[in-house]
């Protein structure tokens, strides 16, 4: 009985930590849900983050649309 209680407290603490640190409870989140963006959405995000410049953005967008 004591082991079950300790296990419950540890799991509950972990859940509270995850909820508070990320602002949501995303235990069932997978990589599939994160990749639901279209390639153009990803490209726009990369441009906005400054990871690529306007010239590279235009070149890749042209490639995606062809």
C-alpha positions as CSV (number, residue, x, y, z in Angstrom):
1,X,0.0,0.0,0.0
2,X,2.8,2.4,0.8
3,X,4.6,1.8,-2.5
4,X,1.3,2.6,-4.4
5,X,1.0,5.9,-2.4
6,X,4.5,6.9,-3.2
7,X,4.1,6.1,-6.9
8,X,0.9,8.1,-7.0
9,X,2.6,11.1,-5.3
10,X,5.5,11.0,-7.8
11,X,3.2,10.7,-10.8
12,X,0.9,13.5,-9.5
13,X,3.9,15.7,-8.8
14,X,5.3,15.1,-12.3
15,X,1.9,16.0,-13.9
16,X,1.6,19.2,-11.9
17,X,5.2,20.1,-12.9
18,X,4.5,19.5,-16.6
19,X,1.2,21.5,-16.4
20,X,2.8,24.5,-14.7
21,X,6.0,24.6,-16.7
22,X,4.3,24.3,-20.1
23,X,1.0,25.9,-19.5
24,X,-0.9,22.9,-20.7
25,X,-1.1,19.2,-20.1
26,X,0.3,17.5,-23.3
27,X,1.0,14.0,-22.3
28,X,-0.5,12.5,-25.4
29,X,1.1,15.0,-27.8
30,X,3.2,13.3,-30.5
31,X,5.5,14.4,-33.3
32,X,2.6,13.8,-35.7
33,X,0.6,16.6,-34.2
34,X,3.5,19.0,-34.4
35,X,4.1,18.3,-38.1
36,X,0.5,19.1,-39.1
37,X,1.8,22.4,-40.6
38,X,2.1,22.6,-44.4
39,X,5.6,23.0,-45.9
40,X,4.7,26.6,-46.7
41,X,3.7,27.3,-43.1
42,X,7.1,25.9,-42.0
43,X,8.9,28.0,-44.6
44,X,7.1,31.2,-43.4
45,X,8.0,30.4,-39.8
46,X,11.6,29.9,-40.7
47,X,11.6,33.3,-42.4
48,X,10.0,35.0,-39.5
49,X,12.5,33.4,-37.1
50,X,15.3,34.7,-39.3
51,X,16.7,31.3,-40.0
52,X,16.5,32.0,-43.8
53,X,16.6,35.2,-45.8
54,X,14.1,36.6,-48.3
55,X,16.0,35.3,-51.3
56,X,16.2,31.7,-49.9
57,X,12.5,32.0,-48.9
58,X,11.5,32.9,-52.5
59,X,13.6,30.1,-54.0
60,X,12.2,27.4,-51.8
61,X,8.6,28.7,-52.2
62,X,9.0,28.5,-55.9
63,X,10.3,25.0,-55.7
64,X,7.4,23.9,-53.4
65,X,4.8,25.4,-55.8
66,X,6.2,23.7,-58.9
